Amino acid sequence: MQLETYPDREMLMLGLANVLAGQLADFLRRDGQATLAVPGGTTPGPVFDTLSGVDIDWANVAVLPTDERWVPETSDRSNTRLVRERLVRGRAAQARLIPLYAPAETPEEMLPALEDGIRPHLPISVLLLGMGTDMHVASLFPGADRLDEALAANAPLLLPMRAEAAGEPRVTLTAPVLKGAFNIHLLITGSEKREALERAQSLTPQEAPVRAVLDAATVHWAE
């Protein structure tokens, strides 16, 4: 794990956006395409705002949520909605947004179709994750019903996930997909999450799912 600390949150968001843009540009120059996977939640919003204005070849970038609540994009709890409103706009409006939700009663019904949609865009070029104070990443929650399956080396690309802390049923990229990213970044702010990160280093991935990616991650933190 590499830890980058910033003097304040504004510098963190700007600095991180610059790092992500540079890595995406490198992939675009070399491969002609890139995949950016990003979390929902409000914390990365300022990163998205800056990134959306960066002048790179967005038409050849696939943007993928790391997880999604099983709600339509019209819901204010939709990660896809947040990513579209904050990131896939401005210059980045040309990017291709790959959904992790499709209209159905349960996620299980749509998993094969959703996996078919993301498979051509893997492995992830640049991965941005957030972390909860419970040390979850994406929708890999401690105590979730299918956490062990999602952490397994032979896990499928996607799994439905239900947990008390999750609210709605969710769909999440599994640990092998997250760990398979070429560049892994973890964004956290505040002392509570910094303390949680330090605790996680001595726990198992079952206890602290962030451990599944931590060894290969660059952590970006500001108070």
Salt bridges, closest charged atoms under 4 A:
ASP26 OD1 - ARG29 NH2 2.31
ASP31 OD1 - ARG30 NE 3.64
ASP49 OD2 - ARG86 NH2 2.75
ASP49 OD1 - ARG89 NH2 2.97
ASP55 OD1 - ARG91 NH1 3.57
ASP67 OD2 - ARG170 NH1 3.71
GLU73 OE2 - ARG84 NE 2.45
GLU85 OE2 - ARG81 NE 3.10
GLU108 OE2 - ARG162 NH1 2.85
GLU115 OE1 - ARG119 NH2 3.78
ASP116 OD1 - ARG119 NH1 2.97
ASP134 OD1 - HIS136 ND1 2.62
GLU149 OE1 - ARG146 NH2 3.02
GLU168 OE1 - ARG69 NE 3.77
GLU168 OE2 - ARG77 NE 2.49
GLU198 OE2 - ARG194 NE 3.24
ASP215 OD1 - ARG211 NH1 3.27
